[in-house]
Amino acid sequence: MAREIIIKPVLSEKADKLSTKSGKYTFVVDKKANKIEIEKALAKLFPSVTIVDVNTAVMPGKVKVRNTRSGMSKGRISPFKKAIVTLAEGDQLDIYGSEA
């Protein structure tokens, strides 16, 4: 159930800065999931952390165009929902799986 709601973490420079500076982690989640379901799924996946806040945003789909030898190739990126989760002061998530 929790794996169906939390799809994957967002690994970008902005998400990395948010996690190191303010303890906010970003995840791609199921479009139908609400904030309460996201919080419960994260609590099940990471029982050692305390979740303070969950913010969600639906990112719109975008049209991408590439120039190739055979002409212009058009494609589309699907819309997705992301959740920005704020943890309690001092808590951290091990997203990369490198437990030391």
Secondary structure, DSSP 8 states (H G I E B T S, - for coil): -HHHHEEEE--SHHHHHHHHHH-EEEEEE-TT--HHHHHHHHHHH-TTS-EEEEEEEEE--EEEEEEETTEEEEEEE--EEEEEEEE-TT-----S----
